[in-house]
């Protein structure tokens, strides 16, 4: 008997060769085939009269072949097949290019359904090029179109799905508990699968989608909550006193209300026995480091050690200096990165183990096996999306159920944050510090170079600094601007009387740190750089950024780069330099020119790229969605999350009989996540 788990090669009409083609599409079983949903549908229900069919319109015509089907050989030995069709309203020629099967498939005086796009021939007359067709006696319907691969066409997948539905009929086991199906008036799984592939009508297609989207999002939320429930049983030592107000008095500025709110949320976590597991996300320049410092201050004042992990040595160094400035001599703050000398590494490790060191700032060098703490109570990771899930947890395991705070300057639309960080509480810094001015952003093409160089010189003559960002380090066969050659040319031709610096990812950490230190101090006036400066580098005096070949960068990445300027109280300008004319690039540029709001930009980025590409899914433990859309299915997502919480409260391990198949679906959905 055919079941969901039956290997695809055993389905009638498949065999070994076709099975390999299907496996390339991720279809290994009958169930996987039935969950390989159509990407769109062709409406073979709505008929158009030939007389009403307009050029460039996609139509379904019910018409009779009225001419003998003829074949003519054209250039290169290819075949041109022609005939004429008619309904009671008019006539229309149809043409097929190099299709040797048409002549034997179409018969004169027979009625067919033809589906295709109306075009015009060289004389301006309407014609129908290479339409799909079937005999008119067959039932008209919404026809599924599948993502195909090689010799495996959409039509052949359609036939296999039809076979699978027939063979499994009456043997589809229900995944959802019956009470949920009744409560939400959902189709059964068998009905939903039948109507997602071969809808009886538009309404049944809508109901099938609703059922399958709800199921997929419920399974997704159950998988994420199961991660969280294992963390919920842990207990940690709570702090006794909130020291954040004491810390604010040390600051040379007044924290924003958003900063105070987020610190308060984190301190509440620290005061409970349940370990903190919180994401702080905020736009570039929203003051995340000051928030982290306030939370660290409270944790250390209550006797804990704190670890602050950054993705790059440049950023780790910056955080180290910032925290040293915040805390002065009150706490012992040490730095631990890959380029820390062997002698200093030994000292840091000894002082962490003895408890003499209160706070360590560093890179993933901190998660090495020989780094031990006396009482690690707080772990903070910055630019969370740069770390894999395993790195995020490895550091926290060095304490006894340590509190974890992760920070990201990449704003994430709330629905996506809810899914990607399903195991975290989310705090949002949605307010910029006083005095920050919006960054003026313009898009220009390469003839503007001389004016831009003049603009840079003018700003540097006024004591300010600038960046020129390039997509490549060295010259290649492409026409992209390489940083190294460009740096040499600019120094020799455009900025002879100015101090320039070069920064890129192939430089040694010590060289990078030296360049950044010189830029930070103001010695370097213009920094030619690759995207190595995308994250975290904070130079308040930098007010101009020119991004060469801007079309090569994603929307969120361009926003992150732009965030390196506008850090002080001076007016700042970002110029997107590109000759690209494609719609995708122009859309990205327009969004950046229109807004400085990272959350608006993130939403647009999600719309342009889709959730699968927004972040590396695998990095976040986020499975691919087959039918649900995290942008448009928000209402169902919230419903699914609520139901998932209820199910997990009653049956955390999904061990009951009614949840057995749900558990199996959770395992299936998360099976490809590393």
Secondary structure, 3 states (H helix, E strand, C coil): CCCCCCEHHHCCCCHHHHHHHHHHCCCCEHHHHHCCCCCEEEECCCCCCHHHCCCCCEEEEEEEECCCCEEEEEHHHEEEEEEEEEECCEEEEEEEECCCCHHHHCCCCCEEEEEEEEEECCCCCEEEECCEEEECCCCCCEEEECCCECCECHHHHHHHHHHHHHHHCCCCCCCCCHHHHHHCCCCCHHHHHHHHHCCCCHHHHHHHHHHHHHHHHHHHHHHHHHHHHHHHCCCCCCCCCCCHHHHHCCCCCCCCHHHHHHHHHHHHHHCCCCCCEEEEEECCCCCHHHHHHHHHHHHHHCCCEEEEECCCHHHHHHHHHHHHHHHCCCCCEEEECCCCCHHHHHHHHHHHHHCCCCEEEECHHHHCCCCCCCCEEEEEECCHHHCCHHHHHHHHCCCCCCEEEEEECCCCCHHHHHHHCCCCEEEEECCCCCCCCCCEEEEECHHHHHHHHHHHHHHHHCCCEEEEECCECCCCCCCCCEHHHHHHHHHHHCCCCCCEEEECCCCCHHHHHHHHHHHHHCCCCEEEECHHHCCCCCCCCEEEEEECCHHHCCHHHHHHHHCCCCCCCCCCEEEEECCCCCHHHHHHHHHHHHCCCHHHHHHHHHHHHCHHHHCCCHHHCCCCCCCCCCCCCHHHHHHHHHHHHHHHHHCCCCCCHHHHHHHHHHHHHCCCCC
